[in-house]
């Protein structure tokens, strides 16, 4: 009889310990799953969908398409030149970098992304190019 009492007390103690350590609650698991689910959904959203309502995105995207940038660049995939997302990952969105990259677009450049030359675009207005660069630097993953 004594051993039954000891066994019963032991089981009660283990059950209480398991419950106290979270074994009896689904709430923390569900909130963690919700947070992970939100992170996964955010990671699966394309950069285009993520920024589609941003005025910088709208203006810069239209100007980049009009200027023919999409012949060599895509938002998230390398074509001839780097993807816009790769440029955004390499350069912080600062006035100095906007000016530097605008110079690269207008004057042309080679060597920052391999040996394929970025041709010069002297016919583009500097303000338009800066709008395009701001749009590109917005596209952080």
N, C-alpha and C positions, 0 to 999 in steps of 0.2 A: 504494500500500500504506500509506503514511504517513497519508493522509487517512482510510483505513478504520480505522486504529488510533485516530486522534483522534476519529472519529465514535463508535466503540465505547466509548471512555473517556467521552465526553460523555454517551452514553445511560446508561451505568452510573452516572455521577455524578447525572444527573437522577432516575433510578429510586431511588437511595439517598436523595436529598433528599426525594422524594415520600413514600417509606416512613417516613423519620424525622419528617416533619411530620404523620404520621397517615394518610397515604394507604393504608397497608397494614393498618390495624387497624380492625375493626368494633366493638371493645369500647366506645370512648368514645361512639360514635353510639348504640349500643344502650342504654347507661346513661342518656344524655340523653333518648332516646325513652321509657324507662321512667319517668323523673321527670316528663316532660311528660304521659304517660298517667295517672299518679297524680293530677296536678294537675287534669286535665280531669275525671277521675272524681269527685274531691272537689267540683269546681265544679258538677257535675251532680246532686249529692245534694241533695234538698230539706232545708230547715231542720228540718222535722218528722222526717225520717229521721235527720238528723245528731244530734239531741238526744233521740230517743224513749226512750232508757234513762236519761236524767238525772232524778233525783228532783225537781229544781226544775221541769223541764219537765212531768213527769207531774202533779204537784200543781197547778201554776199553770194548766196547760191544762184540767184538769178543773174548776177553780173558775171560769175564764173562760167556759167553755161553760155551766156551771150559772147563772152570772150573766147570760147573754145577750149577752156581748160580741161573739160571733160574728155577731150581726145587723148590726153596723157595721164589724167588723174581721176581717181574715184574716191569716194568717201572712206571706205574701209578696205579697199583692195588695191594693191600695187598693179599698175598697168605699165606704162613706160616710165613714168616718174613715181615718186612715193605716194602712198595714199594720204589724203588729208589728215586722217587720224594719226598716221605716223609722224607727220609734220607737227601736229598739235602736241604729240607726246614728247617730241624733241625740244620744242621751243615754248617757253612760258609766254603768256599773253601780256606782253609789256609794250609800251610805246617804242622802245628801242628795237625790239624784235619785229614789230610791225613795220618799222622803217627799214630795217635790214632786209627782211623778206620782200618788201615792196621793191627795193633796189634789185634783188635777185630776179624778180619777175620782169621788171622793166629793162634791166641791163643784160640779163642772161647770167648763167652761172654754171659751173661744173665742179664736181669733186665732193660736194656735201653728201650726195646720195649715190655715189659710184661715178663711173666715167661717162654716163650719158648726159649730154649737155642740155641744160634748160635754155631754150632759145630766148633771145631778147624779144620784148614786146614794147617797143618805144611808142607805138601808136596808142597805147592805153593811157587814160588819164590817171595820174597818181592817186587822186581821191578814190577812184573806182577800184584801183588795185589794193589800196589800204582797206577798203570795205571787204574785198575778197579775202585778204589776209586775216582780218578780224573774224570773219566767218570760219576760215580754216582753223584758226587757233581756238575757236569755241568748241571744236569737235573732240574733246577729251573723252576717252573711254571710261 
